[in-house]
Amino acid sequence: MLKSRAAKIILLLSMMALALSAAGCGGGKSKSKGTDPHAAADPHATADPHGGGGATASLPPGVNAVQNEMRLMNEAWQIILTSVSNNNLAAIPEAIHKVHTARNITVEAINNGEYTLPKNPDKMDEFIQMDNAFHDDLVRLLQAVDANDLQAATKQTGVLLNGCTNCHTKFRFK
């Protein structure tokens, strides 16, 4: 019974994560500050998640910086949920490192006024605070993974999913 309930919860979280992150945020312009300290401190993160050079690396055609980061977060969710459900956390760090790396491009786009929130565009400072908190939560997941602590990783996965829902509700869904 418990395994069945856990499987249903994981399936529900998987579906919610995919639904929330698949499309990414729309947009095009506003303001931020600095670079991503998570990627800077991450030895596996590079400035370009596509393997080229620099935070100004080209994005896929028709994709803005936030959509690119959300695409990588969607890929990370698939890995995180599979890894947690199989109690094999080893693949999680690489997926998170790609998200942290992509964040450099997002921060640059915000700093350059190249991104506008699709909803509540006047609340960019709040968006930045929520984004910082989310990336701090990703670091906490990495800490749980480093400790090989399945329970902490599972709990942190739920915290992260709540962060996605809160941000998308406030800044994405119209």
Backbone hydrogen bonds, N-H to C=O, Kabsch-Sander energy under -0.5 kcal/mol:
donor,donor_aa,acceptor,acceptor_aa,energy
5,R,1,M,-2.4
6,A,2,L,-2.8
7,A,3,K,-2.6
8,K,4,S,-2.0
9,I,5,R,-2.3
10,I,6,A,-2.6
11,L,7,A,-2.5
12,L,8,K,-2.6
13,L,9,I,-2.9
14,S,10,I,-2.6
15,M,11,L,-2.5
16,M,12,L,-2.6
17,A,13,L,-2.8
18,L,14,S,-2.5
19,A,15,M,-2.4
20,L,16,M,-2.6
21,S,17,A,-2.4
22,A,18,L,-1.9
40,A,36,D,-2.2
41,A,37,P,-1.8
42,D,39,A,-0.9
45,A,42,D,-1.2
51,G,48,D,-2.0
57,A,54,G,-1.6
63,V,60,P,-1.9
68,N,64,N,-2.3
69,E,65,A,-2.3
70,M,66,V,-2.9
71,R,67,Q,-2.3
72,L,68,N,-2.1
73,M,69,E,-2.2
74,N,70,M,-2.6
75,E,71,R,-2.0
76,A,72,L,-2.4
77,W,73,M,-2.9
78,Q,74,N,-1.8
79,I,75,E,-1.8
80,I,76,A,-3.5
81,L,77,W,-2.9
82,T,78,Q,-1.8
83,S,79,I,-2.9
84,V,80,I,-2.9
85,S,81,L,-2.2
86,N,82,T,-1.5
87,N,84,V,-1.2
88,N,83,S,-2.5
91,A,88,N,-0.6
92,I,89,L,-1.6
95,A,91,A,-1.2
96,I,92,I,-2.2
97,H,93,P,-2.7
98,K,94,E,-1.7
99,V,95,A,-1.3
100,H,96,I,-2.7
101,T,97,H,-2.4
102,A,98,K,-2.4
103,R,99,V,-1.7
104,N,100,H,-0.7
104,N,101,T,-1.2
105,I,101,T,-0.7
105,I,102,A,-0.7
106,T,102,A,-1.7
107,V,103,R,-3.2
108,E,104,N,-2.2
109,A,105,I,-2.4
110,I,106,T,-2.5
111,N,107,V,-2.8
112,N,108,E,-2.3
113,G,30,S,-0.8
113,G,110,I,-1.5
114,E,109,A,-3.2
115,Y,109,A,-0.5
119,K,171,F,-1.5
123,K,120,N,-2.2
124,M,121,P,-0.6
127,F,123,K,-2.1
128,I,124,M,-2.7
129,Q,125,D,-2.0
130,M,126,E,-2.6
131,D,127,F,-2.7
132,N,128,I,-2.6
133,A,129,Q,-2.4
134,F,130,M,-2.5
135,H,131,D,-2.5
136,D,132,N,-2.1
137,D,133,A,-2.1
138,L,134,F,-2.0
139,V,135,H,-1.8
140,R,136,D,-1.8
141,L,137,D,-1.8
142,L,138,L,-2.2
143,Q,139,V,-2.2
144,A,140,R,-2.0
145,V,141,L,-2.5
146,D,142,L,-3.0
147,A,143,Q,-1.7
148,N,145,V,-1.6
149,D,144,A,-2.7
150,L,148,N,-0.9
153,A,149,D,-2.5
154,T,150,L,-2.7
155,K,151,Q,-2.5
156,Q,152,A,-2.6
157,T,153,A,-1.9
158,G,154,T,-1.6
159,V,155,K,-1.8
160,L,156,Q,-2.5
161,L,157,T,-2.2
162,N,158,G,-2.2
163,G,159,V,-1.9
164,C,160,L,-2.2
165,T,161,L,-2.4
166,N,162,N,-2.8
167,C,163,G,-2.3
168,H,164,C,-2.9
169,T,165,T,-2.4
170,K,166,N,-1.8
171,F,167,C,-2.9
172,R,168,H,-1.9
173,F,168,H,-2.8
